Amino acid sequence: MGIEIERKFLVRGDVWRAQVARSIAMDQGYLGGDRCSVRVRLEDGAARMNIKSREAGARRTEFEYPLPADDALVMLEQLAGPRVTKTRHHVVVDGACFEIDEFAGANAGLIVAEIELDAVDSPFPRPAWLGRELTDEARFYNLRLATTPFATWPDRGAILEEIAC
């Protein structure tokens, strides 16, 4: 069984952009499920299916499998509900890889960093651009952003101010 241990943060300012090692455009949609999220993702011509438990927090059950890209396209177009589009930027700080998701569409303006860890309490670098921790805030999870986009949040302006600092 796969376990993902991931911490999530708001990203402040643009200083991190100078450290980007690579960027990947992503389009992902979600297939039903009350106890888990089932995601189909296209990234740079490759496709993957990801199944992740839905509880909030840093540690969740996760499985991921490759898919034929043609199958993923059909799933996204015919089976998936609302979709999330974003660009994922990889930024390495002191040997630790942060994945910074810059959202587009109805989630435009939102920028979130994630770091995968070996344990929930593993130490990791804290660059100045790493903002408030969001790990336990389910509304920042991609599945929730697909169904309740950032553009609809009443506190969107305050979050954008936090990001701009």
Sequence and secondary structure as in RCSB ss.txt:
>XXXX:A:sequence
MGIEIERKFLVRGDVWRAQVARSIAMDQGYLGGDRCSVRVRLEDGAARMNIKSREAGARRTEFEYPLPADDALVM
LEQLAGPRVTKTRHHVVVDGACFEIDEFAGANAGLIVAEIELDAVDSPFPRPAWLGRELTDEARFYNLRLATTPF
ATWPDRGAILEEIAC
>XXXX:A:secstr
  EEEEEEEEE SSGGGGGEEEEEEEEEEEE  SSEEEEEEEETTEEEEEEEE   SSEEEEEEEEE HHHHHHI
IIII  SEEEEEEEEEEETTEEEEEEEE GGGTT EEEEEE SSTT      TTEEEE TT GGGSHHHHHHS G
GG TTHHHHHHHHH 
